[in-house]
């Protein structure tokens, strides 16, 4: 699971707006915005034993500037 950060922050905003706790679990490959969504859970946040979480730097920035 991965995706665009704009979409991830929209999901996170909804999770924070819900009164009930939102539990998040990492299963399998949880990359990029998927890892941020798991970390932003408002209830239980967990990763299964063989889950792989990966967050990378913003690839669109100009490193030569």
PyMOL Python script that loads the backbone (N, CA, C, O; Angstrom):
from pymol import cmd

cmd.read_pdbstr("""\
ATOM      1  N   UNK A   1       0.855  -1.166   0.000  1.00  0.00           N
ATOM      2  CA  UNK A   1       0.000   0.000   0.000  1.00  0.00           C
ATOM      3  C   UNK A   1       0.903   1.231   0.000  1.00  0.00           C
ATOM      4  O   UNK A   1       1.887   1.287   0.738  1.00  0.00           O
ATOM      5  N   UNK A   2       0.579   2.173  -0.792  1.00  0.00           N
ATOM      6  CA  UNK A   2       1.302   3.435  -0.872  1.00  0.00           C
ATOM      7  C   UNK A   2       0.382   4.456  -1.512  1.00  0.00           C
ATOM      8  O   UNK A   2      -0.838   4.304  -1.451  1.00  0.00           O
ATOM      9  N   UNK A   3       0.916   5.459  -2.104  1.00  0.00           N
ATOM     10  CA  UNK A   3       0.071   6.413  -2.801  1.00  0.00           C
ATOM     11  C   UNK A   3       0.542   7.837  -2.635  1.00  0.00           C
ATOM     12  O   UNK A   3       1.648   8.095  -2.159  1.00  0.00           O
ATOM     13  N   UNK A   4      -0.309   8.751  -3.033  1.00  0.00           N
ATOM     14  CA  UNK A   4       0.009  10.173  -3.005  1.00  0.00           C
ATOM     15  C   UNK A   4      -0.214  10.756  -1.611  1.00  0.00           C
ATOM     16  O   UNK A   4      -1.176  10.405  -0.929  1.00  0.00           O
ATOM     17  N   UNK A   5       0.682  11.646  -1.198  1.00  0.00           N
ATOM     18  CA  UNK A   5       0.575  12.240   0.134  1.00  0.00           C
ATOM     19  C   UNK A   5      -0.680  13.092   0.290  1.00  0.00           C
ATOM     20  O   UNK A   5      -1.267  13.115   1.372  1.00  0.00           O
ATOM     21  N   UNK A   6      -1.110  13.795  -0.761  1.00  0.00           N
ATOM     22  CA  UNK A   6      -2.335  14.602  -0.662  1.00  0.00           C
ATOM     23  C   UNK A   6      -3.531  13.728  -0.286  1.00  0.00           C
ATOM     24  O   UNK A   6      -4.346  14.108   0.555  1.00  0.00           O
ATOM     25  N   UNK A   7      -3.630  12.572  -0.907  1.00  0.00           N
ATOM     26  CA  UNK A   7      -4.723  11.647  -0.590  1.00  0.00           C
ATOM     27  C   UNK A   7      -4.588  11.110   0.826  1.00  0.00           C
ATOM     28  O   UNK A   7      -5.582  10.959   1.537  1.00  0.00           O
ATOM     29  N   UNK A   8      -3.356  10.822   1.237  1.00  0.00           N
ATOM     30  CA  UNK A   8      -3.130  10.300   2.580  1.00  0.00           C
ATOM     31  C   UNK A   8      -3.544  11.318   3.638  1.00  0.00           C
ATOM     32  O   UNK A   8      -4.174  10.958   4.633  1.00  0.00           O
ATOM     33  N   UNK A   9      -3.199  12.574   3.434  1.00  0.00           N
ATOM     34  CA  UNK A   9      -3.562  13.590   4.423  1.00  0.00           C
ATOM     35  C   UNK A   9      -5.070  13.823   4.466  1.00  0.00           C
ATOM     36  O   UNK A   9      -5.600  14.202   5.510  1.00  0.00           O
ATOM     37  N   UNK A  10      -5.765  13.607   3.363  1.00  0.00           N
ATOM     38  CA  UNK A  10      -7.227  13.681   3.378  1.00  0.00           C
ATOM     39  C   UNK A  10      -7.796  12.557   4.241  1.00  0.00           C
ATOM     40  O   UNK A  10      -8.726  12.777   5.017  1.00  0.00           O
ATOM     41  N   UNK A  11      -7.242  11.360   4.108  1.00  0.00           N
ATOM     42  CA  UNK A  11      -7.684  10.231   4.939  1.00  0.00           C
ATOM     43  C   UNK A  11      -7.377  10.514   6.409  1.00  0.00           C
ATOM     44  O   UNK A  11      -8.210  10.245   7.274  1.00  0.00           O
ATOM     45  N   UNK A  12      -6.202  11.047   6.697  1.00  0.00           N
ATOM     46  CA  UNK A  12      -5.817  11.352   8.069  1.00  0.00           C
ATOM     47  C   UNK A  12      -6.732  12.414   8.671  1.00  0.00           C
ATOM     48  O   UNK A  12      -7.101  12.311   9.841  1.00  0.00           O
ATOM     49  N   UNK A  13      -7.102  13.421   7.904  1.00  0.00           N
ATOM     50  CA  UNK A  13      -8.038  14.442   8.389  1.00  0.00           C
ATOM     51  C   UNK A  13      -9.377  13.821   8.772  1.00  0.00           C
ATOM     52  O   UNK A  13      -9.961  14.187   9.792  1.00  0.00           O
ATOM     53  N   UNK A  14      -9.864  12.888   7.966  1.00  0.00           N
ATOM     54  CA  UNK A  14     -11.130  12.209   8.279  1.00  0.00           C
ATOM     55  C   UNK A  14     -10.976  11.358   9.529  1.00  0.00           C
ATOM     56  O   UNK A  14     -11.866  11.346  10.379  1.00  0.00           O
ATOM     57  N   UNK A  15      -9.849  10.637   9.657  1.00  0.00           N
ATOM     58  CA  UNK A  15      -9.628   9.812  10.841  1.00  0.00           C
ATOM     59  C   UNK A  15      -9.634  10.665  12.107  1.00  0.00           C
ATOM     60  O   UNK A  15     -10.163  10.246  13.137  1.00  0.00           O
ATOM     61  N   UNK A  16      -9.056  11.844  12.036  1.00  0.00           N
ATOM     62  CA  UNK A  16      -9.019  12.732  13.206  1.00  0.00           C
ATOM     63  C   UNK A  16     -10.374  13.362  13.498  1.00  0.00           C
ATOM     64  O   UNK A  16     -10.650  13.735  14.639  1.00  0.00           O
ATOM     65  N   UNK A  17     -11.222  13.483  12.481  1.00  0.00           N
ATOM     66  CA  UNK A  17     -12.541  14.093  12.673  1.00  0.00           C
ATOM     67  C   UNK A  17     -13.545  13.114  13.283  1.00  0.00           C
ATOM     68  O   UNK A  17     -14.559  13.538  13.838  1.00  0.00           O
ATOM     69  N   UNK A  18     -13.278  11.830  13.188  1.00  0.00           N
ATOM     70  CA  UNK A  18     -14.182  10.807  13.721  1.00  0.00           C
ATOM     71  C   UNK A  18     -14.011  10.751  15.233  1.00  0.00           C
ATOM     72  O   UNK A  18     -12.890  10.754  15.741  1.00  0.00           O
ATOM     73  N   UNK A  19     -15.142  10.701  15.956  1.00  0.00           N
ATOM     74  CA  UNK A  19     -15.088  10.651  17.414  1.00  0.00           C
ATOM     75  C   UNK A  19     -14.542   9.325  17.939  1.00  0.00           C
ATOM     76  O   UNK A  19     -13.831   9.300  18.943  1.00  0.00           O
ATOM     77  N   UNK A  20     -14.867   8.243  17.272  1.00  0.00           N
ATOM     78  CA  UNK A  20     -14.405   6.921  17.712  1.00  0.00           C
ATOM     79  C   UNK A  20     -12.939   6.723  17.337  1.00  0.00           C
ATOM     80  O   UNK A  20     -12.474   7.288  16.347  1.00  0.00           O
ATOM     81  N   UNK A  21     -12.206   5.930  18.116  1.00  0.00           N
ATOM     82  CA  UNK A  21     -10.816   5.649  17.758  1.00  0.00           C
ATOM     83  C   UNK A  21     -10.739   4.883  16.430  1.00  0.00           C
ATOM     84  O   UNK A  21     -11.566   4.013  16.156  1.00  0.00           O
ATOM     85  N   UNK A  22      -9.747   5.215  15.624  1.00  0.00           N
ATOM     86  CA  UNK A  22      -9.525   4.527  14.359  1.00  0.00           C
ATOM     87  C   UNK A  22      -8.275   3.667  14.515  1.00  0.00           C
ATOM     88  O   UNK A  22      -7.171   4.188  14.669  1.00  0.00           O
ATOM     89  N   UNK A  23      -8.456   2.346  14.475  1.00  0.00           N
ATOM     90  CA  UNK A  23      -7.345   1.404  14.605  1.00  0.00           C
ATOM     91  C   UNK A  23      -6.704   1.202  13.238  1.00  0.00           C
ATOM     92  O   UNK A  23      -7.406   1.068  12.235  1.00  0.00           O
ATOM     93  N   UNK A  24      -5.372   1.179  13.194  1.00  0.00           N
ATOM     94  CA  UNK A  24      -4.655   0.965  11.943  1.00  0.00           C
ATOM     95  C   UNK A  24      -3.649  -0.162  12.132  1.00  0.00           C
ATOM     96  O   UNK A  24      -2.993  -0.260  13.169  1.00  0.00           O
ATOM     97  N   UNK A  25      -3.538  -1.017  11.106  1.00  0.00           N
ATOM     98  CA  UNK A  25      -2.644  -2.168  11.142  1.00  0.00           C
ATOM     99  C   UNK A  25      -1.860  -2.238   9.841  1.00  0.00           C
ATOM    100  O   UNK A  25      -2.421  -2.053   8.761  1.00  0.00           O
ATOM    101  N   UNK A  26      -0.570  -2.502   9.944  1.00  0.00           N
ATOM    102  CA  UNK A  26       0.262  -2.719   8.762  1.00  0.00           C
ATOM    103  C   UNK A  26       0.361  -4.219   8.515  1.00  0.00           C
ATOM    104  O   UNK A  26       0.767  -4.985   9.389  1.00  0.00           O
ATOM    105  N   UNK A  27      -0.021  -4.621   7.300  1.00  0.00           N
ATOM    106  CA  UNK A  27       0.048  -6.023   6.894  1.00  0.00           C
ATOM    107  C   UNK A  27       0.763  -6.062   5.557  1.00  0.00           C
ATOM    108  O   UNK A  27       0.349  -5.386   4.616  1.00  0.00           O
ATOM    109  N   UNK A  28       1.827  -6.841   5.458  1.00  0.00           N
ATOM    110  CA  UNK A  28       2.566  -6.942   4.198  1.00  0.00           C
ATOM    111  C   UNK A  28       3.379  -5.684   3.957  1.00  0.00           C
ATOM    112  O   UNK A  28       3.938  -5.112   4.893  1.00  0.00           O
ATOM    113  N   UNK A  29       3.447  -5.250   2.700  1.00  0.00           N
ATOM    114  CA  UNK A  29       4.184  -4.042   2.355  1.00  0.00           C
ATOM    115  C   UNK A  29       3.359  -2.803   2.606  1.00  0.00           C
ATOM    116  O   UNK A  29       2.273  -2.653   2.048  1.00  0.00           O
ATOM    117  N   UNK A  30       3.853  -1.931   3.424  1.00  0.00           N
ATOM    118  CA  UNK A  30       3.151  -0.693   3.770  1.00  0.00           C
ATOM    119  C   UNK A  30       4.122   0.455   3.508  1.00  0.00           C
ATOM    120  O   UNK A  30       4.941   0.792   4.363  1.00  0.00           O
ATOM    121  N   UNK A  31       4.026   1.044   2.337  1.00  0.00           N
ATOM    122  CA  UNK A  31       5.021   2.003   1.890  1.00  0.00           C
ATOM    123  C   UNK A  31       4.451   3.410   1.767  1.00  0.00           C
ATOM    124  O   UNK A  31       3.249   3.609   1.598  1.00  0.00           O
ATOM    125  N   UNK A  32       5.347   4.365   1.857  1.00  0.00           N
ATOM    126  CA  UNK A  32       5.054   5.757   1.551  1.00  0.00           C
ATOM    127  C   UNK A  32       3.875   6.271   2.381  1.00  0.00           C
ATOM    128  O   UNK A  32       3.927   6.249   3.611  1.00  0.00           O
ATOM    129  N   UNK A  33       2.824   6.728   1.722  1.00  0.00           N
ATOM    130  CA  UNK A  33       1.692   7.299   2.453  1.00  0.00           C
ATOM    131  C   UNK A  33       0.949   6.250   3.276  1.00  0.00           C
ATOM    132  O   UNK A  33       0.289   6.590   4.258  1.00  0.00           O
ATOM    133  N   UNK A  34       1.047   4.992   2.889  1.00  0.00           N
ATOM    134  CA  UNK A  34       0.423   3.930   3.687  1.00  0.00           C
ATOM    135  C   UNK A  34       1.016   3.854   5.081  1.00  0.00           C
ATOM    136  O   UNK A  34       0.289   3.664   6.056  1.00  0.00           O
ATOM    137  N   UNK A  35       2.327   4.000   5.188  1.00  0.00           N
ATOM    138  CA  UNK A  35       2.984   3.983   6.493  1.00  0.00           C
ATOM    139  C   UNK A  35       2.589   5.196   7.326  1.00  0.00           C
ATOM    140  O   UNK A  35       2.455   5.100   8.546  1.00  0.00           O
ATOM    141  N   UNK A  36       2.404   6.331   6.669  1.00  0.00           N
ATOM    142  CA  UNK A  36       1.983   7.541   7.388  1.00  0.00           C
ATOM    143  C   UNK A  36       0.560   7.376   7.916  1.00  0.00           C
ATOM    144  O   UNK A  36       0.253   7.820   9.022  1.00  0.00           O
ATOM    145  N   UNK A  37      -0.311   6.739   7.130  1.00  0.00           N
ATOM    146  CA  UNK A  37      -1.684   6.496   7.577  1.00  0.00           C
ATOM    147  C   UNK A  37      -1.684   5.563   8.782  1.00  0.00           C
ATOM    148  O   UNK A  37      -2.412   5.804   9.745  1.00  0.00           O
ATOM    149  N   UNK A  38      -0.880   4.503   8.744  1.00  0.00           N
ATOM    150  CA  UNK A  38      -0.800   3.585   9.894  1.00  0.00           C
ATOM    151  C   UNK A  38      -0.328   4.336  11.136  1.00  0.00           C
ATOM    152  O   UNK A  38      -0.876   4.144  12.221  1.00  0.00           O
ATOM    153  N   UNK A  39       0.667   5.174  10.987  1.00  0.00           N
ATOM    154  CA  UNK A  39       1.200   5.917  12.127  1.00  0.00           C
ATOM    155  C   UNK A  39       0.226   6.962  12.650  1.00  0.00           C
ATOM    156  O   UNK A  39       0.351   7.395  13.796  1.00  0.00           O
ATOM    157  N   UNK A  40      -0.732   7.374  11.843  1.00  0.00           N
ATOM    158  CA  UNK A  40      -1.667   8.425  12.235  1.00  0.00           C
ATOM    159  C   UNK A  40      -2.949   7.900  12.864  1.00  0.00           C
ATOM    160  O   UNK A  40      -3.845   8.681  13.183  1.00  0.00           O
ATOM    161  N   UNK A  41      -3.046   6.608  13.043  1.00  0.00           N
ATOM    162  CA  UNK A  41      -4.240   6.051  13.678  1.00  0.00           C
ATOM    163  C   UNK A  41      -4.477   6.666  15.047  1.00  0.00           C
ATOM    164  O   UNK A  41      -3.528   6.986  15.764  1.00  0.00           O
ATOM    165  N   UNK A  42      -5.732   6.829  15.405  1.00  0.00           N
ATOM    166  CA  UNK A  42      -6.070   7.449  16.691  1.00  0.00           C
ATOM    167  C   UNK A  42      -6.378   6.408  17.759  1.00  0.00           C
ATOM    168  O   UNK A  42      -6.574   6.757  18.923  1.00  0.00           O
ATOM    169  N   UNK A  43      -6.423   5.153  17.385  1.00  0.00           N
ATOM    170  CA  UNK A  43      -6.645   4.059  18.336  1.00  0.00           C
ATOM    171  C   UNK A  43      -5.409   3.194  18.391  1.00  0.00           C
ATOM    172  O   UNK A  43      -4.305   3.694  18.605  1.00  0.00           O
ATOM    173  N   UNK A  44      -5.585   1.898  18.199  1.00  0.00           N
ATOM    174  CA  UNK A  44      -4.470   0.964  18.167  1.00  0.00           C
ATOM    175  C   UNK A  44      -3.696   1.126  16.869  1.00  0.00           C
ATOM    176  O   UNK A  44      -4.284   1.160  15.788  1.00  0.00           O
ATOM    177  N   UNK A  45      -2.383   1.226  16.976  1.00  0.00           N
ATOM    178  CA  UNK A  45      -1.498   1.255  15.804  1.00  0.00           C
ATOM    179  C   UNK A  45      -0.568   0.069  15.936  1.00  0.00           C
ATOM    180  O   UNK A  45       0.154  -0.048  16.926  1.00  0.00           O
ATOM    181  N   UNK A  46      -0.576  -0.816  14.944  1.00  0.00           N
ATOM    182  CA  UNK A  46       0.224  -2.033  15.057  1.00  0.00           C
ATOM    183  C   UNK A  46       0.728  -2.466  13.690  1.00  0.00           C
ATOM    184  O   UNK A  46       0.154  -2.121  12.657  1.00  0.00           O
ATOM    185  N   UNK A  47       1.817  -3.230  13.709  1.00  0.00           N
ATOM    186  CA  UNK A  47       2.360  -3.841  12.499  1.00  0.00           C
ATOM    187  C   UNK A  47       2.550  -5.325  12.777  1.00  0.00           C
ATOM    188  O   UNK A  47       3.083  -5.705  13.819  1.00  0.00           O
ATOM    189  N   UNK A  48       2.118  -6.151  11.852  1.00  0.00           N
ATOM    190  CA  UNK A  48       2.314  -7.582  11.995  1.00  0.00           C
ATOM    191  C   UNK A  48       3.796  -7.916  11.864  1.00  0.00           C
ATOM    192  O   UNK A  48       4.576  -7.110  11.357  1.00  0.00           O
ATOM    193  N   UNK A  49       4.181  -9.100  12.320  1.00  0.00           N
ATOM    194  CA  UNK A  49       5.596  -9.465  12.426  1.00  0.00           C
ATOM    195  C   UNK A  49       6.345  -9.349  11.100  1.00  0.00           C
ATOM    196  O   UNK A  49       7.504  -8.933  11.093  1.00  0.00           O
ATOM    197  N   UNK A  50       5.726  -9.698   9.998  1.00  0.00           N
ATOM    198  CA  UNK A  50       6.411  -9.670   8.707  1.00  0.00           C
ATOM    199  C   UNK A  50       6.055  -8.447   7.872  1.00  0.00           C
ATOM    200  O   UNK A  50       6.329  -8.418   6.672  1.00  0.00           O
ATOM    201  N   UNK A  51       5.455  -7.448   8.484  1.00  0.00           N
ATOM    202  CA  UNK A  51       5.125  -6.223   7.753  1.00  0.00           C
ATOM    203  C   UNK A  51       6.397  -5.439   7.460  1.00  0.00           C
ATOM    204  O   UNK A  51       7.346  -5.445   8.244  1.00  0.00           O
ATOM    205  N   UNK A  52       6.395  -4.771   6.324  1.00  0.00           N
ATOM    206  CA  UNK A  52       7.521  -3.936   5.933  1.00  0.00           C
ATOM    207  C   UNK A  52       7.014  -2.515   5.756  1.00  0.00           C
ATOM    208  O   UNK A  52       6.236  -2.240   4.842  1.00  0.00           O
ATOM    209  N   UNK A  53       7.453  -1.603   6.634  1.00  0.00           N
ATOM    210  CA  UNK A  53       7.062  -0.198   6.547  1.00  0.00           C
ATOM    211  C   UNK A  53       8.212   0.597   5.968  1.00  0.00           C
ATOM    212  O   UNK A  53       9.362   0.416   6.370  1.00  0.00           O
ATOM    213  N   UNK A  54       7.907   1.485   5.019  1.00  0.00           N
ATOM    214  CA  UNK A  54       8.942   2.271   4.366  1.00  0.00           C
ATOM    215  C   UNK A  54       8.405   3.662   4.076  1.00  0.00           C
ATOM    216  O   UNK A  54       7.334   3.820   3.490  1.00  0.00           O
ATOM    217  N   UNK A  55       9.161   4.667   4.493  1.00  0.00           N
ATOM    218  CA  UNK A  55       8.846   6.053   4.162  1.00  0.00           C
ATOM    219  C   UNK A  55      10.073   6.631   3.478  1.00  0.00           C
ATOM    220  O   UNK A  55      11.195   6.450   3.951  1.00  0.00           O
ATOM    221  N   UNK A  56       9.866   7.317   2.382  1.00  0.00           N
ATOM    222  CA  UNK A  56      10.986   7.880   1.641  1.00  0.00           C
ATOM    223  C   UNK A  56      10.903   9.395   1.635  1.00  0.00           C
ATOM    224  O   UNK A  56       9.879   9.978   1.991  1.00  0.00           O
ATOM    225  N   UNK A  57      11.980  10.014   1.232  1.00  0.00           N
ATOM    226  CA  UNK A  57      12.050  11.464   1.107  1.00  0.00           C
ATOM    227  C   UNK A  57      11.213  11.910  -0.089  1.00  0.00           C
ATOM    228  O   UNK A  57      10.897  11.108  -0.968  1.00  0.00           O
ATOM    229  N   UNK A  58      10.867  13.160  -0.115  1.00  0.00           N
ATOM    230  CA  UNK A  58      10.114  13.712  -1.231  1.00  0.00           C
ATOM    231  C   UNK A  58      10.969  13.633  -2.497  1.00  0.00           C
ATOM    232  O   UNK A  58      12.024  14.262  -2.575  1.00  0.00           O
ATOM    233  N   UNK A  59      10.520  12.871  -3.474  1.00  0.00           N
ATOM    234  CA  UNK A  59      11.310  12.626  -4.675  1.00  0.00           C
ATOM    235  C   UNK A  59      11.268  13.802  -5.657  1.00  0.00           C
ATOM    236  O   UNK A  59      12.071  13.844  -6.589  1.00  0.00           O
ATOM    237  N   UNK A  60      10.363  14.741  -5.472  1.00  0.00           N
ATOM    238  CA  UNK A  60      10.203  15.811  -6.453  1.00  0.00           C
ATOM    239  C   UNK A  60      11.065  17.049  -6.166  1.00  0.00           C
ATOM    240  O   UNK A  60      11.093  17.980  -6.971  1.00  0.00           O
ATOM    241  N   UNK A  61      11.769  17.064  -5.024  1.00  0.00           N
ATOM    242  CA  UNK A  61      12.568  18.244  -4.697  1.00  0.00           C
ATOM    243  C   UNK A  61      13.839  18.286  -5.540  1.00  0.00           C
ATOM    244  O   UNK A  61      14.340  17.247  -5.968  1.00  0.00           O
ATOM    245  N   UNK A  62      14.344  19.457  -5.771  1.00  0.00           N
ATOM    246  CA  UNK A  62      15.554  19.658  -6.556  1.00  0.00           C
ATOM    247  C   UNK A  62      16.752  19.612  -5.611  1.00  0.00           C
ATOM    248  O   UNK A  62      16.933  20.521  -4.800  1.00  0.00           O
ATOM    249  N   UNK A  63      17.562  18.578  -5.703  1.00  0.00           N
ATOM    250  CA  UNK A  63      18.689  18.430  -4.785  1.00  0.00           C
ATOM    251  C   UNK A  63      19.849  19.342  -5.154  1.00  0.00           C
ATOM    252  O   UNK A  63      20.768  19.502  -4.350  1.00  0.00           O
ATOM    253  N   UNK A  64      19.844  19.939  -6.327  1.00  0.00           N
ATOM    254  CA  UNK A  64      20.929  20.810  -6.757  1.00  0.00           C
ATOM    255  C   UNK A  64      20.661  22.291  -6.463  1.00  0.00           C
ATOM    256  O   UNK A  64      21.491  23.147  -6.768  1.00  0.00           O
ATOM    257  N   UNK A  65      19.522  22.583  -5.881  1.00  0.00           N
ATOM    258  CA  UNK A  65      19.184  24.000  -5.642  1.00  0.00           C
ATOM    259  C   UNK A  65      19.888  24.528  -4.419  1.00  0.00           C
ATOM    260  O   UNK A  65      19.722  25.696  -4.068  1.00  0.00           O
TER     261      UNK A  65
END
""", "prot")
cmd.dss("prot")
cmd.show_as("cartoon", "prot")
cmd.util.cbc("prot")
cmd.orient("prot")
